[in-house]
Amino acid sequence: MTDKYAVIGNPIAHSKSPQIHQMFALQTGQDISYEAILAPLDGFASTIARLRNGAYKGCSVTVPFKFEAFQLATQLSKRAQAAQAVNTLKFDGGTIFGDNTDGSGLISDIQQNLNFHLKARRTLLMGAGGAAYGVILPLLGTGSKLSVVNRTFENAQRLAEVFLSQGNIEIFRYSELGKQAFDCIINATSSSIAGELPPLPHGIFAPGALAYDMMYGSETPFLKFAREHGAAVVSDGLGMLVEQAAEAFFVWRGVRPETAPVIAVLRKQQ
């Protein structure tokens, strides 16, 4: 019998996840179906209950339900606990297992696909919201020298305090970045959605630096700025999207698909 999975969000029509998981299933010979489901903003829990009653094996969770999924899970992975958000649910009897594969996806894309290794490099993470929480623990695990900058400084302070036991995080206001230079700058803010550029100074990119935007699609203001101000490597978040999906696929099926051919197909469609 075909095992059923889905991605749940609002909005959801734009999601590439069904195409990605279909390619994973064909590649690995796994008998699964995977669909996109639009959940009402006040109906996430009832949607999950319907899926479980319908014998679904699990689901991906996207905006704006990752925090609600965290609360709904009855068992959490260490990385989900750290992120305080869940993007992957696995249903097993009475257990709802919650995981967060976003950080793993980011690190895989940067270090494997882009061949940019973060150990001992100065990394600046822009943002202190849910996207940032999801990637902090894996970033610290690379041995990177991690800094965080955020428009609301108190939120950056709070984030650094949450992860204090995992490693030291230097925090900045944007106004304090004038004399700083970083080997890797990651945009985890919502500025790209709004078509805005965080107030980065000239000279922020060290020689050979990587600029990475978690958003994907058309060139964002941040990536345009990076190209014009000395970043050696510039990347959107399409690879992260595929890599986090591959990690979720592994959580569900115990099989790790090859991501490079899937990324190549999606790049051609951009």
Secondary structure in CASP SS format (residue, H / E / C, confidence):
PFRMAT SS
TARGET T0000
AUTHOR 0000-0000-0000
METHOD secondary structure of the structure
MODEL  1
M C 1.00
T C 1.00
D E 1.00
K E 1.00
Y E 1.00
A E 1.00
V E 1.00
I E 1.00
G E 1.00
N C 1.00
P C 1.00
I C 1.00
A C 1.00
H C 1.00
S C 1.00
K C 1.00
S H 1.00
P H 1.00
Q H 1.00
I H 1.00
H H 1.00
Q H 1.00
M H 1.00
F H 1.00
A H 1.00
L H 1.00
Q H 1.00
T H 1.00
G C 1.00
Q C 1.00
D C 1.00
I E 1.00
S E 1.00
Y E 1.00
E E 1.00
A E 1.00
I E 1.00
L E 1.00
A C 1.00
P C 1.00
L C 1.00
D C 1.00
G C 1.00
F H 1.00
A H 1.00
S H 1.00
T H 1.00
I H 1.00
A H 1.00
R H 1.00
L H 1.00
R H 1.00
N H 1.00
G C 1.00
A C 1.00
Y E 1.00
K E 1.00
G E 1.00
C E 1.00
S E 1.00
V E 1.00
T C 1.00
V C 1.00
P C 1.00
F C 1.00
K H 1.00
F H 1.00
E H 1.00
A H 1.00
F H 1.00
Q H 1.00
L H 1.00
A C 1.00
T C 1.00
Q E 1.00
L E 1.00
S C 1.00
K H 1.00
R H 1.00
A H 1.00
Q H 1.00
A H 1.00
A H 1.00
Q C 1.00
A C 1.00
V C 1.00
N C 1.00
T E 1.00
L E 1.00
K E 1.00
F E 1.00
D E 1.00
G C 1.00
G C 1.00
T E 1.00
I E 1.00
F E 1.00
G E 1.00
D E 1.00
N C 1.00
T C 1.00
D H 1.00
G H 1.00
S H 1.00
G H 1.00
L H 1.00
I H 1.00
S H 1.00
D H 1.00
I H 1.00
Q H 1.00
Q H 1.00
N H 1.00
L C 1.00
N C 1.00
F C 1.00
H C 1.00
L C 1.00
K C 1.00
A C 1.00
R C 1.00
R E 1.00
T E 1.00
L E 1.00
L E 1.00
M E 1.00
G C 1.00
A C 1.00
G C 1.00
G H 1.00
A H 1.00
A H 1.00
Y H 1.00
G H 1.00
V H 1.00
I H 1.00
L H 1.00
P H 1.00
L H 1.00
L H 1.00
G H 1.00
T C 1.00
G C 1.00
S C 1.00
K E 1.00
L E 1.00
S E 1.00
V E 1.00
V E 1.00
N C 1.00
R C 1.00
T C 1.00
F H 1.00
E H 1.00
N H 1.00
A H 1.00
Q H 1.00
R H 1.00
L H 1.00
A H 1.00
E H 1.00
V H 1.00
F C 1.00
L C 1.00
S C 1.00
Q C 1.00
G C 1.00
N C 1.00
I C 1.00
E E 1.00
I E 1.00
F E 1.00
R C 1.00
Y H 1.00
S H 1.00
E H 1.00
L C 1.00
G C 1.00
K C 1.00
Q C 1.00
A C 1.00
F E 1.00
D E 1.00
C E 1.00
I E 1.00
I E 1.00
N E 1.00
A C 1.00
T C 1.00
S C 1.00
S C 1.00
S C 1.00
I C 1.00
A C 1.00
G C 1.00
E C 1.00
L C 1.00
P C 1.00
P C 1.00
L C 1.00
P C 1.00
H C 1.00
G C 1.00
I C 1.00
F E 1.00
A E 1.00
P E 1.00
G E 1.00
A E 1.00
L E 1.00
A E 1.00
Y E 1.00
D E 1.00
M C 1.00
M C 1.00
Y C 1.00
G C 1.00
S C 1.00
E C 1.00
T C 1.00
P H 1.00
F H 1.00
L H 1.00
K H 1.00
F H 1.00
A H 1.00
R H 1.00
E H 1.00
H C 1.00
G C 1.00
A C 1.00
A C 1.00
V E 1.00
V E 1.00
S E 1.00
D C 1.00
G C 1.00
L H 1.00
G H 1.00
M H 1.00
L H 1.00
V H 1.00
E H 1.00
Q H 1.00
A H 1.00
A H 1.00
E H 1.00
A H 1.00
F H 1.00
F H 1.00
V H 1.00
W H 1.00
R H 1.00
G C 1.00
V C 1.00
R C 1.00
P C 1.00
E C 1.00
T C 1.00
A H 1.00
P H 1.00
V H 1.00
I H 1.00
A H 1.00
V H 1.00
L H 1.00
R H 1.00
K H 1.00
Q H 1.00
Q C 1.00
END
